[in-house]
């Protein structure tokens, strides 16, 4: 049934990837909104905010999996 399909490892991997993509998209959208307000335009700040986007998406994903 549906529960068996969702618990199969390929489906769980697909859902994990889609969830990460959604989280990354949300965090990147917030980053670009800040850039629209001229926040974080300097090279180092832009690199740091890009790293925060990736790390934040991974952290929220891991927390979601663990909880």
N, C-alpha and C positions, 0 to 999 in steps of 0.2 A: 504494500500500500504506500501511501504518501509518506508515512513516518519512516519506513524502510528506505525509500528513495532519498529522503533528506538526510538520513544518517549514513549513507554510503560515502566513503572517503572522497570520490571524485566530486560529488555534489557539495560536500562540506568545503572542499578546496575552492570550488567555484564561488560559493557564497562568501567565503573568506576574502577572496580576491575582489569580488564586487563590493563588499563592505568597505575594504580598504580604499578602493577607488572612490567611493562616495565620500568617505571621510576626508581623503586627500583633496577632493574637489571642493568640499565645504571650507576646509582650512585655507586652501589656495585662494578661494573667493574672498575670504576675509583679508588675506594678505594683499590682494589686488585692490580691494576697497581702500585699505590703508595707503597704498601707493597712489591711488586717485586723489587722496588728500595730502599728497607730497610727504608722506611719512615713510622713512626707510629707503630713500632713493639713493643714498650713498652706497658705493660698491660693497663695503663690508657689512653694512646693515642689511642690504638686499640679500647677500649670501647667508647671513645669519637667519633672516626671516624665512628663507627657502628651506634651511635645515630644520627650523622649528616646524614648518608645515609638514615635512616628511616625518620627523620625530613625533610630532603631536598625533598625526594620523596613526602611526604604529602604536603609540602608547594607548590611545583610546581603543584601538582594536584589541590589543592585548588585555586591557582592563575588561572589555566586553566579553572576551572569551573566558577570562578567569572568573567573572561574576556570573 
